[in-house]
Amino acid sequence: MTLADELARQQRSISVAEFFEKNKHLLGFDSPTRGIITTIKEAVDNALDACEEARVLPDVFVGIKRTGSEVFRITVEDNGPGIIPAQVPFVFGKLLYGSRFHQIRQSRGQQGIGISAAVLYAQLTTGLPTLVISRTGPDNPASRFLLQININTNEPEVVEQSEVEWDRTHGTRVQIEFKSSMAAKKRLLEYLKYTSVVNPHARIRVELDDETYLFERVSDEVIACPQAIKPHPHGIEIGQLMRMLGAEGGSCGEFLVENFTRIGKKTAEEICRNAGIPPATPAASLTPAEQKRLLGAMQGVKVPAPPTQTCLSPIGEELITRGLEKEFQMDFVRSRTRPSSVYSGHPFLVEAAIGYGGKLPPDGNAQILRFANRVPLLYQQGACAITGCVAGVSWKNYNVSQAGLPTGPLLILVHVASTHVPFTSESKDAIAAIPEIEREVTLVLQELGRELKTYLSRRDKNRLQEDRARAVCSIIPEIAAKVAEIVDLPVPDTSAIEGRIMRKVVVKKMSRDGRVRLEVKNYTSQPGALTIYDISPDSGEGSDPKPAIVTELDGEHTKVWHVEIEPGGAWSAEYFGAGGGSLEIRGMPPEHVVVVDLDAQ
Amino acid sequence: MPSDEMDQKTQERLVSIAMRWYDQMRESTIPSISLPTRTKQNIEFDDDSEVWKYGDRESVRSAHTAKSALHLLKMSYVISFLKTQLREKRSSTLRELYYISEGWKRAKFSAQDESNLLIEDLEILTDLQREAFHLRPEEDGATIFGPLRLKEMTRRGERVIHCQEDVGEAGYQIPSNVENIDLLEHDARFVIAIETGGMYARLIENGFDQDYQAILVHLKGQPARSTRRMLHRINEEFGLPVLVFTDGDPWSYRIYASVAYGAIKSAHMSELLATPRAQFIGVQPSDIRDYNLPSDTLTEKDVAALQSEISDPRFASEYWRTQIQLQLKLNLKSEQQAFAARGLDFVTKEYLPRRLTEMGILS
């Protein structure tokens, strides 16, 4: 027996499931802690994608319960369109089965590996089948499945199937039990929080053992589901082209026009001419050499970039801002959506946001939130092109300190949306360094950096002004005291002057010759609205303007005025009376108001 | 005016500044004060009185900046201090005031210049001289020698002094507050104000005051306020001509100009301090030429100073134009004492009598 014969005996086909078992790390199941996050991530991604397709506002429930010492039950439930019973076993019980793999549009999941990999992982660690309940509408009953994957054949095995009562009219629930740990709880919550930031139309409820978290939606707008487009001649590889050619019944020219975007009859003829293939040649009959020439010609021809409006679904500047404001407390947030662009025939666009100050940690590196097609990227930050771009921007130009990454109370969000996000690996943790994408990310960060700089310098200026005003306000009372000593009179109240210098709203009450006068002056730069409660024995008779309300209790009249006052504006009221009593102001933060009761002096 | 009454008036004026701030603060207005802008750009030559005065430009100091607020605070401390000083009939020097401010915490002065300027501000605001506040400068006044009798109100009583008979060789020392002096009588024909001590002593030694009935005043370089006030008063009250005798260089011409027309720092009281009718004796550039005096060449700075004087309204006369242009042409300058080259008596026996006759003072 030759060595080759010997070797041949060992050579056999490997099932995908077997492959996975040996290469769990490629799909994000390299450790039990990570497995739990990947599972939830895949299930939530599917849930959101499904809701988007069905144009419903996602209501997603995520449950994590410890059922054994190291065993956790993960439940993810959505209100999506549901899956018809015949498909359920394949969606959950067969690797590489999916609806979106062959479509060219932006979507979260793509290859159809994620959730079935979780099913497989459960099977491998606990031996327990996965429970799936799905209902497609109120007229149909819900179906309950217990599923497993045949590791050798990569075919689903239905352990149990039945119809059940379910309180949801449509949706899907998947329940997976596997060995794991909650060591990554913080990261899991981070993932859900970030998901909520870029999916502001989703409500995500989480039950983590006994704790519950709710990530509420801030937008009631159903996001438009991106439409699939045909491939672009620049964005195709030889294998795919060969498969497409093999399935084609028509001529080469017809093949090009019908199967690709941006190719008309004239372009098709030009491609055929450059490839040296008559357009009428049957597409299926091309030799491998001709196929290669055709690909070369397709990539060499000048055609417009693929349409991006319909196949990409940016979150939008406003919703990013609202999403961030909902989950983070910051003094400054700005978002930018760049116009769409193309790399190797794949449309993509970049969105980004910068947040500053507030409750962000004041020291250390900036928080970087990376997203690809609305999915947070949690691992391998250092290997990601986004991180590289963030570090590549010269933040010092924008008054932000930098040590590789920018530092300080800073949050940077970058979202890359594409029909084909170029990940560095199948675990989809990091975006590959594609020059076109890097350029867009850098540009958007620079744009936002400039806005941040404007904000920071304005803030510094305001601070400086405030410091100066404070300095003045510490001297004024001393002047008052000294001057009073010289003229031998009581020390005057300087709080109104201080209010003016500190740019506040000053309310004064004074009475003279049987008349009481109330004055409001707004020294701030904002319009103000406040309510004055003037409590004294005076009934407010003859007041101009009249109080909105007057109430009496034990001979004390409470006179209420609602005052709206422009920046720099003044308001006053006068009525008959002897003054005295007390004055109260509501409706404005007390630090913005100075009340001076001249009668009380 | 009796000094009690004067002190009362001064107190009232000072307190009224504080009262203005007090009222402003009662009305919730940020306290402020307006003063003429004290820069060269706001100094105007008043053609009527022929002296330098502040122009119309005013700057408002309002306590809405920390710097101005602090200025107002310091001013109120000074007013408070002066009020007490006047009430207690005490006096102090400008330097003492600076040290007294050490105890005023943040109202303390950072330099003597600052307190001096603030006092000048108060002079402007009250329209009074600092002497009225019982403040005097540090430097001793210059000296005077000649046939003049005056009465000085000293802290220890009135003293009548004759400035030849009752004084030593150095002469009578002008007090810082010239208002305390009554000029009684004189037997003089003119006053000579002399820049350097050497020349002043030479004239006394040579008996020039006796021979020509001259009152000699030592300027000691740029004259102090009291010296200028004294010259102004002798000129006003006795109608005696005042003649200024300095070195023959551009800086000395400015000494003459400050005697005659006033200085920027004290432009608010030029009318009290300047003597517009004062005349320049020499050393004239033409003297350097005519008497072939020992001389130095002009430095670059000298030339620049001369050139700026050509365009200075104080020197805008045919006489000065000719002299300055002559000096630029000669490119020389001489000191007063250069006359000694022709003998110690030359200046008193020949030069001055000839110049005084030329100028119509002696006949």
Interface residues (C-beta under 8 A of the other chain):
Chain A: R468 A471 V472 I475 I476 E478 I479 A480 K482 V483 A484 E485 I486 V487 L489 P492 T494 A496 I497 R500 I501 V506 K508 V596
Chain B: V15 A18 M19 W21 Y22 M25 R26 S28 T29 I30 P31 A63 H64 T65 A66 A69 L70 L72 L73 S76 Y77 I79 S80 K83 R106 A107
